[in-house]
Amino acid sequence: WEFISPFRSMYCQLSDCCHCDYHPSADGLELDLCRLVYGQHLVKETLVDTIRDFTENPSPRKPLVLSFHGWSGTGKSYVTSLLVKSLHRDGMKSRYVHQFVPTLHFPHASHIQVYKDDLKRWITGNLSECGRSVFIFDEMDKMHPGLIDAIKPFLGNSHVMFGTNYRKAMFIFVSNAGGDQINQLVLDFWKDRKDREDIKLADLESKLSAAVFNSQSSGFWNSDIINEELVDRFVPFLPLKRKHVGECVRSELLSRGLSLGLGGDLIEEVVNAMSYFPEEHKLFSKTGCKTVAAKLDFYL
Ligand SMILES: Nc1ncnc2c1ncn2[C@@H]1O[C@H](COP(=O)(O)OP(=O)(O)OP(=O)(O)O)[C@@H](O)[C@H]1O
């Protein structure tokens, strides 16, 4: 592609091949995360450098494996879509981005062997079409334990399995697992009057890995993927406070083309209408920013 790059844009107007769809931009991701995502300093710090290093490496040692953790509505799916958009032109709609939802794609525990075979075949097929494929495994806490280990051979640095192609792929696991540990740490920081921005990834990484490995309701329960340290980054999403919810309301108003001049009281009303925990301090939104749009509909 280096040699024919002058012809690339012309060619890509006529084609939607993998090379044309793939246009990584760590700078674009950084900008999006700074502008659009609230209260998640660890996500920004971790993802931008990781994505930059991975996409700029012409020959990665292994595929990039990310695991997103946190309470509901804190931005895991949202950040996934921003990340994917920074890699593939068509974002989540790209034919090189594949999302698996256990309750939809793997509903029956008794069919686990069939699912394992299908999954391996599906991933092999897609990697041979596009080495830069992205595979997203949503709701990992609802996945039958054992199933995910079927994809273990794709996540390591074996050089024999699929030539070089598969080492440029990306795998993203998303779950609520570890949310309690994350929330407890943020609460402890608050009680100690420490800034939540001072929380470091190292404070949480091993807690998250242990939480998913030890929980019987996690798709990673006793998984070799965790045991053999095939996950490159555990990415914690912190619980959102009232001010973050306010920012979500403000951005929702803007996205609907509504004037913020009218919005001061309205923002306050929506923020107050959300539920907060823990009961005695009411610090964090129970649903993050997830229900902001629906609440706003009610007040408009
Ligand atoms: N940290 C955030 N910054 C800005 N907007 C956010 C944030 N978190 C959530 N939102 C908003 O709330 C919506 C719902 O969030 P999202 O679906 O990403 O949550 P989630 O963490 O994936 O939740 P769940 O675990 O329930 O699937 C997003 O589309 C976005 O509009």
The ligand as an SDF file (V2000), in Angstrom:
LIG
                    3D

 31 33  0  0  0  0  0  0  0  0999 V2000
  -18.5690    8.5160   30.8280 N   0  0  0  0  0  0  0  0  0  0  0  0
  -19.4710    8.9650   29.9450 C   0  0  0  0  0  0  0  0  0  0  0  0
  -19.2890   10.1260   29.2940 N   0  0  0  0  0  0  0  0  0  0  0  0
  -20.2090   10.5760   28.4120 C   0  0  0  0  0  0  0  0  0  0  0  0
  -21.3650    9.9150   28.1080 N   0  0  0  0  0  0  0  0  0  0  0  0
  -21.5800    8.7530   28.7180 C   0  0  0  0  0  0  0  0  0  0  0  0
  -20.6590    8.2050   29.6620 C   0  0  0  0  0  0  0  0  0  0  0  0
  -21.1470    7.0520   30.1080 N   0  0  0  0  0  0  0  0  0  0  0  0
  -22.3040    6.8490   29.4810 C   0  0  0  0  0  0  0  0  0  0  0  0
  -22.5840    7.8690   28.6400 N   0  0  0  0  0  0  0  0  0  0  0  0
  -23.8080    8.0300   27.8380 C   0  0  0  0  0  0  0  0  0  0  0  0
  -24.7420    7.0420   28.2480 O   0  0  0  0  0  0  0  0  0  0  0  0
  -25.0460    6.1430   27.1850 C   0  0  0  0  0  0  0  0  0  0  0  0
  -25.0720    4.7370   27.7150 C   0  0  0  0  0  0  0  0  0  0  0  0
  -23.7560    4.3570   28.1150 O   0  0  0  0  0  0  0  0  0  0  0  0
  -23.1030    2.9560   27.7170 P   0  0  0  0  0  0  0  0  0  0  0  0
  -24.0830    2.1390   26.9340 O   0  0  0  0  0  0  0  0  0  0  0  0
  -21.7920    3.1960   27.0730 O   0  0  0  0  0  0  0  0  0  0  0  0
  -22.9070    2.3160   29.1440 O   0  0  0  0  0  0  0  0  0  0  0  0
  -22.2980    0.8910   29.5020 P   0  0  0  0  0  0  0  0  0  0  0  0
  -21.2000    1.1390   30.4780 O   0  0  0  0  0  0  0  0  0  0  0  0
  -21.9450    0.1390   28.2690 O   0  0  0  0  0  0  0  0  0  0  0  0
  -23.5190    0.2260   30.2710 O   0  0  0  0  0  0  0  0  0  0  0  0
  -23.9600   -1.3290   30.4120 P   0  0  0  0  0  0  0  0  0  0  0  0
  -22.9260   -2.0070   31.2710 O   0  0  0  0  0  0  0  0  0  0  0  0
  -25.2880   -1.2610   31.1100 O   0  0  0  0  0  0  0  0  0  0  0  0
  -24.0700   -1.8950   29.0210 O   0  0  0  0  0  0  0  0  0  0  0  0
  -23.9620    6.3640   26.1430 C   0  0  0  0  0  0  0  0  0  0  0  0
  -24.4400    6.1500   24.8500 O   0  0  0  0  0  0  0  0  0  0  0  0
  -23.5770    7.8140   26.3490 C   0  0  0  0  0  0  0  0  0  0  0  0
  -24.4680    8.6480   25.6480 O   0  0  0  0  0  0  0  0  0  0  0  0
  1  2  1  0
  2  3  1  0
  2  7  2  0
  3  4  2  0
  4  5  1  0
  5  6  2  0
  6  7  1  0
  6 10  1  0
  7  8  1  0
  8  9  2  0
  9 10  1  0
 10 11  1  0
 11 12  1  0
 11 30  1  0
 12 13  1  0
 13 14  1  0
 13 28  1  0
 14 15  1  0
 15 16  1  0
 16 17  2  0
 16 18  1  0
 16 19  1  0
 19 20  1  0
 20 21  2  0
 20 22  1  0
 20 23  1  0
 23 24  1  0
 24 25  2  0
 24 26  1  0
 24 27  1  0
 28 29  1  0
 28 30  1  0
 30 31  1  0
M  END
$$$$
